[in-house]
Amino acid sequence: MNGAFLGAGIAALGTLGTAIGQGYACGKAVEAVARNPEAESKIRTTLIVGDAIAETSAIYALIIAILLIFVAK
């Protein structure tokens, strides 16, 4: 049982990379809007799509962690 909790903790570390990547992308989007305010809507749309795609890895890591905690016994 303790191995499942350890595995869940390790799987939850997968969200760390997503958080760093999304923060970096958001910072670059802010810089891009600061340089070219007319392109704000295109930059925002691209940022949201990119963040949604990046978020899937965090969701997979969360699902694996939940499965290890509640299903693996």
N, CA, C and O atoms as a Tripos MOL2 file, in Angstrom:
@<TRIPOS>MOLECULE
protein
  292   291    73     0     0
PROTEIN
NO_CHARGES

@<TRIPOS>ATOM
      1 N           0.8260   -1.1930    0.0000 N.3       1 MET1
      2 CA          0.0000    0.0000    0.0000 C.3       1 MET1
      3 C           0.8690    1.2550    0.0000 C.2       1 MET1
      4 O           0.5550    2.2200   -0.6980 O.2       1 MET1
      5 N           1.9520    1.2580    0.7690 N.am      2 ASN2
      6 CA          2.8190    2.4290    0.8140 C.3       2 ASN2
      7 C           3.4790    2.6800   -0.5240 C.2       2 ASN2
      8 O           3.7780    3.8230   -0.8680 O.2       2 ASN2
      9 N           3.7100    1.6180   -1.2820 N.am      3 GLY3
     10 CA          4.2840    1.7810   -2.6110 C.3       3 GLY3
     11 C           3.3490    2.5400   -3.5350 C.2       3 GLY3
     12 O           3.7950    3.2980   -4.3950 O.2       3 GLY3
     13 N           2.0430    2.3330   -3.3540 N.am      4 ALA4
     14 CA          1.0650    3.0500   -4.1740 C.3       4 ALA4
     15 C           1.0980    4.5400   -3.8600 C.2       4 ALA4
     16 O           0.9880    5.3710   -4.7610 O.2       4 ALA4
     17 N           1.2490    4.8740   -2.5930 N.am      5 PHE5
     18 CA          1.3160    6.2860   -2.2140 C.3       5 PHE5
     19 C           2.5900    6.9390   -2.7250 C.2       5 PHE5
     20 O           2.5740    8.0900   -3.1600 O.2       5 PHE5
     21 N           3.6840    6.2060   -2.6720 N.am      6 LEU6
     22 CA          4.9430    6.7190   -3.2030 C.3       6 LEU6
     23 C           4.8410    6.9260   -4.7120 C.2       6 LEU6
     24 O           5.2990    7.9380   -5.2410 O.2       6 LEU6
     25 N           4.2370    5.9570   -5.3980 N.am      7 GLY7
     26 CA          4.0340    6.0880   -6.8390 C.3       7 GLY7
     27 C           3.1250    7.2520   -7.1870 C.2       7 GLY7
     28 O           3.3440    7.9380   -8.1850 O.2       7 GLY7
     29 N           2.1060    7.4780   -6.3680 N.am      8 ALA8
     30 CA          1.2020    8.6050   -6.6040 C.3       8 ALA8
     31 C           1.9270    9.9270   -6.4320 C.2       8 ALA8
     32 O           1.6980   10.8700   -7.1900 O.2       8 ALA8
     33 N           2.7970    9.9970   -5.4430 N.am      9 GLY9
     34 CA          3.5870   11.2150   -5.2530 C.3       9 GLY9
     35 C           4.5200   11.4690   -6.4090 C.2       9 GLY9
     36 O           4.6840   12.6090   -6.8440 O.2       9 GLY9
     37 N           5.1360   10.4130   -6.9110 N.am     10 ILE10
     38 CA          6.0300   10.5600   -8.0610 C.3      10 ILE10
     39 C           5.2340   10.9540   -9.3000 C.2      10 ILE10
     40 O           5.6870   11.7830  -10.0900 O.2      10 ILE10
     41 N           4.0530   10.3660   -9.4750 N.am     11 ALA11
     42 CA          3.2170   10.7210  -10.6270 C.3      11 ALA11
     43 C           2.7540   12.1740  -10.5400 C.2      11 ALA11
     44 O           2.6300   12.8510  -11.5610 O.2      11 ALA11
     45 N           2.5030   12.6450   -9.3350 N.am     12 ALA12
     46 CA          2.0720   14.0330   -9.1670 C.3      12 ALA12
     47 C           3.1740   15.0140   -9.5030 C.2      12 ALA12
     48 O           2.8940   16.1810   -9.7770 O.2      12 ALA12
     49 N           4.4270   14.5670   -9.4890 N.am     13 LEU13
     50 CA          5.5280   15.4450   -9.8750 C.3      13 LEU13
     51 C           5.4450   15.8220  -11.3560 C.2      13 LEU13
     52 O           6.0830   16.7810  -11.7910 O.2      13 LEU13
     53 N           4.6650   15.0740  -12.1230 N.am     14 GLY14
     54 CA          4.4830   15.3970  -13.5280 C.3      14 GLY14
     55 C           3.8080   16.7380  -13.7400 C.2      14 GLY14
     56 O           3.9200   17.3310  -14.8130 O.2      14 GLY14
     57 N           3.1160   17.2130  -12.7360 N.am     15 THR15
     58 CA          2.4650   18.5150  -12.8470 C.3      15 THR15
     59 C           3.4620   19.6570  -12.7200 C.2      15 THR15
     60 O           3.1740   20.7800  -13.1340 O.2      15 THR15
     61 N           4.6240   19.3830  -12.1560 N.am     16 LEU16
     62 CA          5.6250   20.4280  -11.9730 C.3      16 LEU16
     63 C           6.1260   20.9690  -13.3120 C.2      16 LEU16
     64 O           6.2570   22.1810  -13.4830 O.2      16 LEU16
     65 N           6.4010   20.0910  -14.2430 N.am     17 GLY17
     66 CA          6.8610   20.5230  -15.5620 C.3      17 GLY17
     67 C           5.8070   21.3380  -16.2900 C.2      17 GLY17
     68 O           6.1270   22.3070  -16.9770 O.2      17 GLY17
     69 N           4.5690   20.9500  -16.1400 N.am     18 THR18
     70 CA          3.4800   21.6940  -16.7700 C.3      18 THR18
     71 C           3.3750   23.0950  -16.1990 C.2      18 THR18
     72 O           3.1860   24.0580  -16.9420 O.2      18 THR18
     73 N           3.4960   23.2160  -14.8970 N.am     19 ALA19
     74 CA          3.4130   24.5320  -14.2640 C.3      19 ALA19
     75 C           4.5500   25.4460  -14.7190 C.2      19 ALA19
     76 O           4.3350   26.6280  -14.9840 O.2      19 ALA19
     77 N           5.7390   24.9010  -14.8070 N.am     20 ILE20
     78 CA          6.8760   25.7030  -15.2640 C.3      20 ILE20
     79 C           6.6830   26.1220  -16.7130 C.2      20 ILE20
     80 O           6.9250   27.2740  -17.0700 O.2      20 ILE20
     81 N           6.2480   25.1840  -17.5430 N.am     21 GLY21
     82 CA          6.0410   25.4880  -18.9640 C.3      21 GLY21
     83 C           4.9570   26.5170  -19.2000 C.2      21 GLY21
     84 O           5.1170   27.4120  -20.0300 O.2      21 GLY21
     85 N           3.8580   26.3990  -18.4790 N.am     22 GLN22
     86 CA          2.7750   27.3660  -18.6450 C.3      22 GLN22
     87 C           3.1740   28.7410  -18.1350 C.2      22 GLN22
     88 O           2.7930   29.7500  -18.7290 O.2      22 GLN22
     89 N           3.9210   28.8020  -17.0630 N.am     23 GLY23
     90 CA          4.3980   30.0930  -16.5700 C.3      23 GLY23
     91 C           5.3380   30.7540  -17.5630 C.2      23 GLY23
     92 O           5.2700   31.9640  -17.7790 O.2      23 GLY23
     93 N           6.2100   29.9650  -18.1630 N.am     24 TYR24
     94 CA          7.1430   30.4930  -19.1620 C.3      24 TYR24
     95 C           6.3780   30.9940  -20.3880 C.2      24 TYR24
     96 O           6.6680   32.0740  -20.9020 O.2      24 TYR24
     97 N           5.4070   30.2150  -20.8550 N.am     25 ALA25
     98 CA          4.6200   30.6110  -22.0210 C.3      25 ALA25
     99 C           3.8240   31.8800  -21.7520 C.2      25 ALA25
    100 O           3.7100   32.7440  -22.6220 O.2      25 ALA25
    101 N           3.2750   31.9910  -20.5490 N.am     26 CYS26
    102 CA          2.5040   33.1880  -20.2000 C.3      26 CYS26
    103 C           3.4080   34.4120  -20.1550 C.2      26 CYS26
    104 O           3.0200   35.4870  -20.6110 O.2      26 CYS26
    105 N           4.5930   34.2590  -19.6160 N.am     27 GLY27
    106 CA          5.5430   35.3740  -19.5830 C.3      27 GLY27
    107 C           5.9290   35.8310  -20.9770 C.2      27 GLY27
    108 O           6.0180   37.0290  -21.2440 O.2      27 GLY27
    109 N           6.1570   34.8750  -21.8640 N.am     28 LYS28
    110 CA          6.5000   35.2220  -23.2410 C.3      28 LYS28
    111 C           5.3190   35.8680  -23.9630 C.2      28 LYS28
    112 O           5.5100   36.7490  -24.8020 O.2      28 LYS28
    113 N           4.1020   35.4360  -23.6420 N.am     29 ALA29
    114 CA          2.9260   36.0530  -24.2510 C.3      29 ALA29
    115 C           2.7850   37.5040  -23.8000 C.2      29 ALA29
    116 O           2.4350   38.3740  -24.5980 O.2      29 ALA29
    117 N           3.0520   37.7610  -22.5420 N.am     30 VAL30
    118 CA          2.9980   39.1370  -22.0400 C.3      30 VAL30
    119 C           4.0460   39.9980  -22.7310 C.2      30 VAL30
    120 O           3.7770   41.1450  -23.0870 O.2      30 VAL30
    121 N           5.2420   39.4450  -22.9210 N.am     31 GLU31
    122 CA          6.2790   40.1850  -23.6400 C.3      31 GLU31
    123 C           5.8580   40.4640  -25.0800 C.2      31 GLU31
    124 O           6.0960   41.5540  -25.6000 O.2      31 GLU31
    125 N           5.2400   39.4880  -25.7170 N.am     32 ALA32
    126 CA          4.8070   39.6610  -27.1050 C.3      32 ALA32
    127 C           3.7240   40.7260  -27.2180 C.2      32 ALA32
    128 O           3.7350   41.5220  -28.1570 O.2      32 ALA32
    129 N           2.7920   40.7490  -26.2740 N.am     33 VAL33
    130 CA          1.7320   41.7730  -26.2970 C.3      33 VAL33
    131 C           2.3300   43.1490  -26.0190 C.2      33 VAL33
    132 O           1.8790   44.1500  -26.5760 O.2      33 VAL33
    133 N           3.3410   43.1970  -25.1600 N.am     34 ALA34
    134 CA          3.9830   44.4750  -24.8670 C.3      34 ALA34
    135 C           4.6850   45.0270  -26.1080 C.2      34 ALA34
    136 O           4.7110   46.2390  -26.3250 O.2      34 ALA34
    137 N           5.2500   44.1360  -26.9150 N.am     35 ARG35
    138 CA          5.9340   44.5770  -28.1340 C.3      35 ARG35
    139 C           4.9610   44.9070  -29.2590 C.2      35 ARG35
    140 O           5.2040   45.8180  -30.0510 O.2      35 ARG35
    141 N           3.8470   44.1540  -29.3280 N.am     36 ASN36
    142 CA          2.9130   44.3270  -30.4320 C.3      36 ASN36
    143 C           1.4760   44.2380  -29.9100 C.2      36 ASN36
    144 O           0.8510   43.1830  -30.0100 O.2      36 ASN36
    145 N           0.9500   45.3260  -29.3590 N.am     37 PRO37
    146 CA         -0.3950   45.2880  -28.7660 C.3      37 PRO37
    147 C          -1.5130   44.9850  -29.7620 C.2      37 PRO37
    148 O          -2.5740   44.4990  -29.3680 O.2      37 PRO37
    149 N          -1.2890   45.2630  -31.0390 N.am     38 GLU38
    150 CA         -2.3370   45.0060  -32.0280 C.3      38 GLU38
    151 C          -2.5940   43.5130  -32.2170 C.2      38 GLU38
    152 O          -3.6810   43.1250  -32.6440 O.2      38 GLU38
    153 N          -1.6170   42.6790  -31.9070 N.am     39 ALA39
    154 CA         -1.7510   41.2360  -32.1010 C.3      39 ALA39
    155 C          -2.2070   40.5170  -30.8340 C.2      39 ALA39
    156 O          -2.0260   39.3070  -30.6990 O.2      39 ALA39
    157 N          -2.7940   41.2650  -29.9150 N.am     40 GLU40
    158 CA         -3.1630   40.6710  -28.6250 C.3      40 GLU40
    159 C          -4.1330   39.5040  -28.7670 C.2      40 GLU40
    160 O          -3.9560   38.4840  -28.1010 O.2      40 GLU40
    161 N          -5.1400   39.6220  -29.6060 N.am     41 SER41
    162 CA         -6.1350   38.5470  -29.7090 C.3      41 SER41
    163 C          -5.5190   37.2760  -30.2900 C.2      41 SER41
    164 O          -5.8390   36.1790  -29.8340 O.2      41 SER41
    165 N          -4.6460   37.4020  -31.2820 N.am     42 LYS42
    166 CA         -3.9860   36.2120  -31.8430 C.3      42 LYS42
    167 C          -3.0510   35.5770  -30.8230 C.2      42 LYS42
    168 O          -2.9870   34.3530  -30.7070 O.2      42 LYS42
    169 N          -2.3280   36.4130  -30.0880 N.am     43 ILE43
    170 CA         -1.4040   35.8900  -29.0770 C.3      43 ILE43
    171 C          -2.1840   35.1920  -27.9740 C.2      43 ILE43
    172 O          -1.7940   34.1150  -27.5250 O.2      43 ILE43
    173 N          -3.2750   35.7910  -27.5390 N.am     44 ARG44
    174 CA         -4.0910   35.1930  -26.4800 C.3      44 ARG44
    175 C          -4.6620   33.8500  -26.9180 C.2      44 ARG44
    176 O          -4.6500   32.8820  -26.1580 O.2      44 ARG44
    177 N          -5.1630   33.8000  -28.1570 N.am     45 THR45
    178 CA         -5.7360   32.5550  -28.6640 C.3      45 THR45
    179 C          -4.6770   31.4580  -28.7280 C.2      45 THR45
    180 O          -4.9270   30.3220  -28.3260 O.2      45 THR45
    181 N          -3.5010   31.8020  -29.2330 N.am     46 THR46
    182 CA         -2.4220   30.8250  -29.3160 C.3      46 THR46
    183 C          -1.9840   30.3700  -27.9310 C.2      46 THR46
    184 O          -1.6940   29.1910  -27.7260 O.2      46 THR46
    185 N          -1.9360   31.2960  -26.9830 N.am     47 LEU47
    186 CA         -1.5570   30.9540  -25.6170 C.3      47 LEU47
    187 C          -2.5650   29.9970  -24.9910 C.2      47 LEU47
    188 O          -2.1740   29.0170  -24.3560 O.2      47 LEU47
    189 N          -3.8370   30.2660  -25.1590 N.am     48 ILE48
    190 CA         -4.8630   29.4070  -24.5610 C.3      48 ILE48
    191 C          -4.8260   28.0110  -25.1570 C.2      48 ILE48
    192 O          -4.9390   27.0270  -24.4270 O.2      48 ILE48
    193 N          -4.6700   27.9090  -26.4650 N.am     49 VAL49
    194 CA         -4.5820   26.5950  -27.1060 C.3      49 VAL49
    195 C          -3.3380   25.8570  -26.6360 C.2      49 VAL49
    196 O          -3.4060   24.6660  -26.3300 O.2      49 VAL49
    197 N          -2.2090   26.5410  -26.5740 N.am     50 GLY50
    198 CA         -0.9770   25.9150  -26.1050 C.3      50 GLY50
    199 C          -1.0630   25.4630  -24.6630 C.2      50 GLY50
    200 O          -0.5840   24.3820  -24.3200 O.2      50 GLY50
    201 N          -1.6720   26.2830  -23.8100 N.am     51 ASP51
    202 CA         -1.8310   25.8980  -22.4060 C.3      51 ASP51
    203 C          -2.7760   24.7100  -22.2570 C.2      51 ASP51
    204 O          -2.5630   23.8460  -21.4070 O.2      51 ASP51
    205 N          -3.8100   24.6690  -23.0750 N.am     52 ALA52
    206 CA         -4.7400   23.5340  -23.0170 C.3      52 ALA52
    207 C          -4.0460   22.2410  -23.4170 C.2      52 ALA52
    208 O          -4.2780   21.1960  -22.8090 O.2      52 ALA52
    209 N          -3.2050   22.3050  -24.4260 N.am     53 ILE53
    210 CA         -2.4680   21.1150  -24.8470 C.3      53 ILE53
    211 C          -1.4590   20.7040  -23.7730 C.2      53 ILE53
    212 O          -1.3040   19.5170  -23.4870 O.2      53 ILE53
    213 N          -0.7820   21.6740  -23.1850 N.am     54 ALA54
    214 CA          0.2040   21.3660  -22.1420 C.3      54 ALA54
    215 C          -0.4700   20.8220  -20.8870 C.2      54 ALA54
    216 O           0.1120   20.0060  -20.1730 O.2      54 ALA54
    217 N          -1.6720   21.2640  -20.6200 N.am     55 GLU55
    218 CA         -2.3820   20.8430  -19.4130 C.3      55 GLU55
    219 C          -2.7510   19.3600  -19.4560 C.2      55 GLU55
    220 O          -2.9740   18.7520  -18.4100 O.2      55 GLU55
    221 N          -2.8190   18.7730  -20.6490 N.am     56 THR56
    222 CA         -3.1860   17.3600  -20.7260 C.3      56 THR56
    223 C          -2.1760   16.4790  -20.0030 C.2      56 THR56
    224 O          -2.5630   15.4740  -19.4060 O.2      56 THR56
    225 N          -0.9020   16.8250  -20.0380 N.am     57 SER57
    226 CA          0.0870   16.0050  -19.3270 C.3      57 SER57
    227 C          -0.1290   16.0780  -17.8180 C.2      57 SER57
    228 O           0.0600   15.0820  -17.1190 O.2      57 SER57
    229 N          -0.5170   17.2290  -17.3150 N.am     58 ALA58
    230 CA         -0.8030   17.3490  -15.8840 C.3      58 ALA58
    231 C          -2.0580   16.5560  -15.5150 C.2      58 ALA58
    232 O          -2.1180   15.9430  -14.4490 O.2      58 ALA58
    233 N          -3.0400   16.5690  -16.3810 N.am     59 ILE59
    234 CA         -4.2640   15.8110  -16.1140 C.3      59 ILE59
    235 C          -3.9720   14.3130  -16.1120 C.2      59 ILE59
    236 O          -4.4870   13.5800  -15.2690 O.2      59 ILE59
    237 N          -3.1420   13.8570  -17.0590 N.am     60 TYR60
    238 CA         -2.7630   12.4330  -17.0670 C.3      60 TYR60
    239 C          -2.0240   12.0690  -15.7870 C.2      60 TYR60
    240 O          -2.2850   11.0160  -15.2050 O.2      60 TYR60
    241 N          -1.1120   12.9160  -15.3430 N.am     61 ALA61
    242 CA         -0.3740   12.6490  -14.1140 C.3      61 ALA61
    243 C          -1.3180   12.6030  -12.9130 C.2      61 ALA61
    244 O          -1.1580   11.7600  -12.0300 O.2      61 ALA61
    245 N          -2.2910   13.4960  -12.8760 N.am     62 LEU62
    246 CA         -3.2690   13.4980  -11.7840 C.3      62 LEU62
    247 C          -4.1220   12.2350  -11.7990 C.2      62 LEU62
    248 O          -4.3950   11.6590  -10.7460 O.2      62 LEU62
    249 N          -4.5410   11.8030  -12.9760 N.am     63 ILE63
    250 CA         -5.3510   10.5840  -13.0740 C.3      63 ILE63
    251 C          -4.5510    9.3770  -12.6020 C.2      63 ILE63
    252 O          -5.0760    8.5250  -11.8850 O.2      63 ILE63
    253 N          -3.2950    9.3010  -12.9980 N.am     64 ILE64
    254 CA         -2.4530    8.1860  -12.5580 C.3      64 ILE64
    255 C          -2.2870    8.2190  -11.0390 C.2      64 ILE64
    256 O          -2.3560    7.1750  -10.3900 O.2      64 ILE64
    257 N          -2.0710    9.3930  -10.4720 N.am     65 ALA65
    258 CA         -1.9200    9.5040   -9.0170 C.3      65 ALA65
    259 C          -3.1960    9.0770   -8.3010 C.2      65 ALA65
    260 O          -3.1330    8.3630   -7.3000 O.2      65 ALA65
    261 N          -4.3400    9.5020   -8.7980 N.am     66 ILE66
    262 CA         -5.6210    9.1220   -8.1640 C.3      66 ILE66
    263 C          -5.8560    7.6240   -8.2800 C.2      66 ILE66
    264 O          -6.3060    6.9840   -7.3300 O.2      66 ILE66
    265 N          -5.5480    7.0600   -9.4580 N.am     67 LEU67
    266 CA         -5.7120    5.6210   -9.6240 C.3      67 LEU67
    267 C          -4.8010    4.8470   -8.6730 C.2      67 LEU67
    268 O          -5.2140    3.8370   -8.1040 O.2      67 LEU67
    269 N          -3.5810    5.3080   -8.5000 N.am     68 LEU68
    270 CA         -2.6780    4.6160   -7.5870 C.3      68 LEU68
    271 C          -3.1370    4.7010   -6.1390 C.2      68 LEU68
    272 O          -2.9630    3.7520   -5.3740 O.2      68 LEU68
    273 N          -3.7200    5.8260   -5.7600 N.am     69 ILE69
    274 CA         -4.1700    5.9790   -4.3680 C.3      69 ILE69
    275 C          -5.4110    5.1460   -4.0910 C.2      69 ILE69
    276 O          -5.4770    4.4450   -3.0820 O.2      69 ILE69
    277 N          -6.3930    5.2200   -4.9800 N.am     70 PHE70
    278 CA         -7.6930    4.6170   -4.6710 C.3      70 PHE70
    279 C          -7.9190    3.2280   -5.2690 C.2      70 PHE70
    280 O          -8.7590    2.4810   -4.7690 O.2      70 PHE70
    281 N          -7.1990    2.8700   -6.3150 N.am     71 VAL71
    282 CA         -7.4600    1.5850   -6.9610 C.3      71 VAL71
    283 C          -6.4010    0.5540   -6.6070 C.2      71 VAL71
    284 O          -6.7390   -0.5920   -6.3120 O.2      71 VAL71
    285 N          -5.1340    0.9300   -6.6290 N.am     72 ALA72
    286 CA         -4.0600   -0.0200   -6.3450 C.3      72 ALA72
    287 C          -4.0140   -0.3200   -4.8510 C.2      72 ALA72
    288 O          -3.6340    0.5380   -4.0530 O.2      72 ALA72
    289 N          -4.3940   -1.5130   -4.4790 N.am     73 LYS73
    290 CA         -4.3950   -1.8920   -3.0660 C.3      73 LYS73
    291 C          -3.6360   -3.1630   -2.8540 C.2      73 LYS73
    292 O          -3.5300   -3.6370   -1.7230 O.2      73 LYS73
@<TRIPOS>BOND
     1     1     2 1
     2     2     3 1
     3     3     4 2
     4     3     5 am
     5     5     6 1
     6     6     7 1
     7     7     8 2
     8     7     9 am
     9     9    10 1
    10    10    11 1
    11    11    12 2
    12    11    13 am
    13    13    14 1
    14    14    15 1
    15    15    16 2
    16    15    17 am
    17    17    18 1
    18    18    19 1
    19    19    20 2
    20    19    21 am
    21    21    22 1
    22    22    23 1
    23    23    24 2
    24    23    25 am
    25    25    26 1
    26    26    27 1
    27    27    28 2
    28    27    29 am
    29    29    30 1
    30    30    31 1
    31    31    32 2
    32    31    33 am
    33    33    34 1
    34    34    35 1
    35    35    36 2
    36    35    37 am
    37    37    38 1
    38    38    39 1
    39    39    40 2
    40    39    41 am
    41    41    42 1
    42    42    43 1
    43    43    44 2
    44    43    45 am
    45    45    46 1
    46    46    47 1
    47    47    48 2
    48    47    49 am
    49    49    50 1
    50    50    51 1
    51    51    52 2
    52    51    53 am
    53    53    54 1
    54    54    55 1
    55    55    56 2
    56    55    57 am
    57    57    58 1
    58    58    59 1
    59    59    60 2
    60    59    61 am
    61    61    62 1
    62    62    63 1
    63    63    64 2
    64    63    65 am
    65    65    66 1
    66    66    67 1
    67    67    68 2
    68    67    69 am
    69    69    70 1
    70    70    71 1
    71    71    72 2
    72    71    73 am
    73    73    74 1
    74    74    75 1
    75    75    76 2
    76    75    77 am
    77    77    78 1
    78    78    79 1
    79    79    80 2
    80    79    81 am
    81    81    82 1
    82    82    83 1
    83    83    84 2
    84    83    85 am
    85    85    86 1
    86    86    87 1
    87    87    88 2
    88    87    89 am
    89    89    90 1
    90    90    91 1
    91    91    92 2
    92    91    93 am
    93    93    94 1
    94    94    95 1
    95    95    96 2
    96    95    97 am
    97    97    98 1
    98    98    99 1
    99    99   100 2
   100    99   101 am
   101   101   102 1
   102   102   103 1
   103   103   104 2
   104   103   105 am
   105   105   106 1
   106   106   107 1
   107   107   108 2
   108   107   109 am
   109   109   110 1
   110   110   111 1
   111   111   112 2
   112   111   113 am
   113   113   114 1
   114   114   115 1
   115   115   116 2
   116   115   117 am
   117   117   118 1
   118   118   119 1
   119   119   120 2
   120   119   121 am
   121   121   122 1
   122   122   123 1
   123   123   124 2
   124   123   125 am
   125   125   126 1
   126   126   127 1
   127   127   128 2
   128   127   129 am
   129   129   130 1
   130   130   131 1
   131   131   132 2
   132   131   133 am
   133   133   134 1
   134   134   135 1
   135   135   136 2
   136   135   137 am
   137   137   138 1
   138   138   139 1
   139   139   140 2
   140   139   141 am
   141   141   142 1
   142   142   143 1
   143   143   144 2
   144   143   145 am
   145   145   146 1
   146   146   147 1
   147   147   148 2
   148   147   149 am
   149   149   150 1
   150   150   151 1
   151   151   152 2
   152   151   153 am
   153   153   154 1
   154   154   155 1
   155   155   156 2
   156   155   157 am
   157   157   158 1
   158   158   159 1
   159   159   160 2
   160   159   161 am
   161   161   162 1
   162   162   163 1
   163   163   164 2
   164   163   165 am
   165   165   166 1
   166   166   167 1
   167   167   168 2
   168   167   169 am
   169   169   170 1
   170   170   171 1
   171   171   172 2
   172   171   173 am
   173   173   174 1
   174   174   175 1
   175   175   176 2
   176   175   177 am
   177   177   178 1
   178   178   179 1
   179   179   180 2
   180   179   181 am
   181   181   182 1
   182   182   183 1
   183   183   184 2
   184   183   185 am
   185   185   186 1
   186   186   187 1
   187   187   188 2
   188   187   189 am
   189   189   190 1
   190   190   191 1
   191   191   192 2
   192   191   193 am
   193   193   194 1
   194   194   195 1
   195   195   196 2
   196   195   197 am
   197   197   198 1
   198   198   199 1
   199   199   200 2
   200   199   201 am
   201   201   202 1
   202   202   203 1
   203   203   204 2
   204   203   205 am
   205   205   206 1
   206   206   207 1
   207   207   208 2
   208   207   209 am
   209   209   210 1
   210   210   211 1
   211   211   212 2
   212   211   213 am
   213   213   214 1
   214   214   215 1
   215   215   216 2
   216   215   217 am
   217   217   218 1
   218   218   219 1
   219   219   220 2
   220   219   221 am
   221   221   222 1
   222   222   223 1
   223   223   224 2
   224   223   225 am
   225   225   226 1
   226   226   227 1
   227   227   228 2
   228   227   229 am
   229   229   230 1
   230   230   231 1
   231   231   232 2
   232   231   233 am
   233   233   234 1
   234   234   235 1
   235   235   236 2
   236   235   237 am
   237   237   238 1
   238   238   239 1
   239   239   240 2
   240   239   241 am
   241   241   242 1
   242   242   243 1
   243   243   244 2
   244   243   245 am
   245   245   246 1
   246   246   247 1
   247   247   248 2
   248   247   249 am
   249   249   250 1
   250   250   251 1
   251   251   252 2
   252   251   253 am
   253   253   254 1
   254   254   255 1
   255   255   256 2
   256   255   257 am
   257   257   258 1
   258   258   259 1
   259   259   260 2
   260   259   261 am
   261   261   262 1
   262   262   263 1
   263   263   264 2
   264   263   265 am
   265   265   266 1
   266   266   267 1
   267   267   268 2
   268   267   269 am
   269   269   270 1
   270   270   271 1
   271   271   272 2
   272   271   273 am
   273   273   274 1
   274   274   275 1
   275   275   276 2
   276   275   277 am
   277   277   278 1
   278   278   279 1
   279   279   280 2
   280   279   281 am
   281   281   282 1
   282   282   283 1
   283   283   284 2
   284   283   285 am
   285   285   286 1
   286   286   287 1
   287   287   288 2
   288   287   289 am
   289   289   290 1
   290   290   291 1
   291   291   292 2
@<TRIPOS>SUBSTRUCTURE
     1 MET1         2 RESIDUE 1 A MET
     2 ASN2         6 RESIDUE 1 A ASN
     3 GLY3        10 RESIDUE 1 A GLY
     4 ALA4        14 RESIDUE 1 A ALA
     5 PHE5        18 RESIDUE 1 A PHE
     6 LEU6        22 RESIDUE 1 A LEU
     7 GLY7        26 RESIDUE 1 A GLY
     8 ALA8        30 RESIDUE 1 A ALA
     9 GLY9        34 RESIDUE 1 A GLY
    10 ILE10       38 RESIDUE 1 A ILE
    11 ALA11       42 RESIDUE 1 A ALA
    12 ALA12       46 RESIDUE 1 A ALA
    13 LEU13       50 RESIDUE 1 A LEU
    14 GLY14       54 RESIDUE 1 A GLY
    15 THR15       58 RESIDUE 1 A THR
    16 LEU16       62 RESIDUE 1 A LEU
    17 GLY17       66 RESIDUE 1 A GLY
    18 THR18       70 RESIDUE 1 A THR
    19 ALA19       74 RESIDUE 1 A ALA
    20 ILE20       78 RESIDUE 1 A ILE
    21 GLY21       82 RESIDUE 1 A GLY
    22 GLN22       86 RESIDUE 1 A GLN
    23 GLY23       90 RESIDUE 1 A GLY
    24 TYR24       94 RESIDUE 1 A TYR
    25 ALA25       98 RESIDUE 1 A ALA
    26 CYS26      102 RESIDUE 1 A CYS
    27 GLY27      106 RESIDUE 1 A GLY
    28 LYS28      110 RESIDUE 1 A LYS
    29 ALA29      114 RESIDUE 1 A ALA
    30 VAL30      118 RESIDUE 1 A VAL
    31 GLU31      122 RESIDUE 1 A GLU
    32 ALA32      126 RESIDUE 1 A ALA
    33 VAL33      130 RESIDUE 1 A VAL
    34 ALA34      134 RESIDUE 1 A ALA
    35 ARG35      138 RESIDUE 1 A ARG
    36 ASN36      142 RESIDUE 1 A ASN
    37 PRO37      146 RESIDUE 1 A PRO
    38 GLU38      150 RESIDUE 1 A GLU
    39 ALA39      154 RESIDUE 1 A ALA
    40 GLU40      158 RESIDUE 1 A GLU
    41 SER41      162 RESIDUE 1 A SER
    42 LYS42      166 RESIDUE 1 A LYS
    43 ILE43      170 RESIDUE 1 A ILE
    44 ARG44      174 RESIDUE 1 A ARG
    45 THR45      178 RESIDUE 1 A THR
    46 THR46      182 RESIDUE 1 A THR
    47 LEU47      186 RESIDUE 1 A LEU
    48 ILE48      190 RESIDUE 1 A ILE
    49 VAL49      194 RESIDUE 1 A VAL
    50 GLY50      198 RESIDUE 1 A GLY
    51 ASP51      202 RESIDUE 1 A ASP
    52 ALA52      206 RESIDUE 1 A ALA
    53 ILE53      210 RESIDUE 1 A ILE
    54 ALA54      214 RESIDUE 1 A ALA
    55 GLU55      218 RESIDUE 1 A GLU
    56 THR56      222 RESIDUE 1 A THR
    57 SER57      226 RESIDUE 1 A SER
    58 ALA58      230 RESIDUE 1 A ALA
    59 ILE59      234 RESIDUE 1 A ILE
    60 TYR60      238 RESIDUE 1 A TYR
    61 ALA61      242 RESIDUE 1 A ALA
    62 LEU62      246 RESIDUE 1 A LEU
    63 ILE63      250 RESIDUE 1 A ILE
    64 ILE64      254 RESIDUE 1 A ILE
    65 ALA65      258 RESIDUE 1 A ALA
    66 ILE66      262 RESIDUE 1 A ILE
    67 LEU67      266 RESIDUE 1 A LEU
    68 LEU68      270 RESIDUE 1 A LEU
    69 ILE69      274 RESIDUE 1 A ILE
    70 PHE70      278 RESIDUE 1 A PHE
    71 VAL71      282 RESIDUE 1 A VAL
    72 ALA72      286 RESIDUE 1 A ALA
    73 LYS73      290 RESIDUE 1 A LYS
